[in-house]
Amino acid sequence: MSGALGKDLLGLSPLSADQIRLILDTAVPFREISERQIKKVPTLRGMTIVNLFFEASTRTRISFEFAEKRLSADTVNVASAGSSVTKGETLVDTARNLEAMKIDMVVIRHPSSGAAQFLSERIESNVINAGDGTNEHPTQGLLDLLTLRTRFGDLTGRRICIVGDVLHSRVARSNIWGLKKLGADVAVCGPRSLLPNAIGEMGVTVFDRVEAAIEWADALNVLRLQLERMQGGYIPSLREYNRVFGITSARLDKAPRELCILHPGPMNRGVEIDSDVADGPHSVILEQVTNGVAVRMAVLYLLAGGKPELAEAAKKGVS
Amino acid sequence: MSKKPTTVLDARAMDRTLRRMADQIVERNAGTDGLILVGIQRRGVQLAERLGRIIEAQEGVSVARGALDITLYRDDLQTVGPRPVVGATHLPLTLDAQNVVIVDDVLYTGRTVRAALDELADFGRPARISLAVLIDRGGRELPIHADIVGRAVTVTSAQRVDVFVDELDGRDDVVIANRHDEE
């Protein structure tokens, strides 16, 4: 079935290139809605969406909430700190309770990889993964793709390098899956201690030196260096990380072409990225945030509503 | 059993019809002040563009155009699911106190126009909204009527009215075909 996404959005890994393109194409007209004076369309009127966040998030949660509200859905935010019960039990109980309250969709962020899938197999509502452990963060991947596609057009053969803590990054995984499906050349760059051992098996190039990555790439997706990584012994110090892997304008000045700089936020200015780069002409970081709302609206829209096979039938009838 | 498709308007007849509709639009709005032609995606947009060009040539003024995609205002998302393609909506900054003319290719159940009225209301409060359609095929399910009609035809619900425009289809004509015929 072309077009349809199925019941859930768990990651970019299970999606086809056509499904990814459908989401991106749908997101484009949704950008315009956020620029209207009345930033609201009635599309999801009467639907209830629960934002279930088991992990801290500002940008993603607010972005989902805007997307839901601009489509006229009713939203409930459940922010849950850690619980004493095991995570599996908590999720099953939560899922049963939510279903009992007649909801339509769940947006879930969870520190455990696979939590979204676990939930999706146990409830009838649509499940959207807003980040699960170190597995995937599909809507972030999609908004990065939309930003890159807006900048470059077709991504076939475009060179995108993901810089930083790839090991712990669900953003990196969703990016790699999505970019490769759309035909881009993908590389990673970072200290070996922060790259997965088997990264080569994902079909990406590995750069040990950020200078080499800058020379190669059309765009850099700069990952946040989580400050607790230093205590974990992955890197000697933040200063050293900045000195070796930081994206600075001095380094970018040596690039053979105009680079496009992405960052999923929140930024550690002066660690993985310098302020003059983050605020400079190469940066598309705020475009990413704007695209995030549009991409999430597109995902909600495509997952909502009736059965996809009926949409095909309807297309053949009167419009 | 299936009847041959019949041509309702050929290219020349379509052009004549659009010219008459353009005159009626100007008459109805007592000139072109504050006139905005808003085409409904998809073929309404091309028809609005043509009506606009005709009016501009006749009156020597420029006429504002807009495009409206009503997909997100449909009332059947829950039953038929999302439409695969959402088109672009672009309208002049404000519709307040303007004379808006909605332009569409075929008027049938009226549900598209209902959705368009809802969407326009989110962009402001026009002085007046009127509806111009190239083909009125009857079969309304809502209390909606067209102010300016290119051609009214009588067809059964088993039939389909196809409007083709040069910009998208490489030809200008209007054809009645059986619903289950090959497209």
Interface residues (C-beta under 8 A of the other chain):
Chain A: G3 A4 L22 D25 T26 V28 P29 F30 E32 I33 R36 Q37 I38 K40 V41 P42 T43 L44 G46 L71 Y301 L302 A304 G305 G306 K307 P308 L310 A311 A313 A314 K315 G317 V318 S319
Chain B: D69 L72 Y73 R74 D76 L77 Q78 T79 V80 G81 P82 R83 P84 V85 V86 G87 A88 T89 H90 Y108 T109 T112 D118 E119 D122 F123 G124 R160 R179
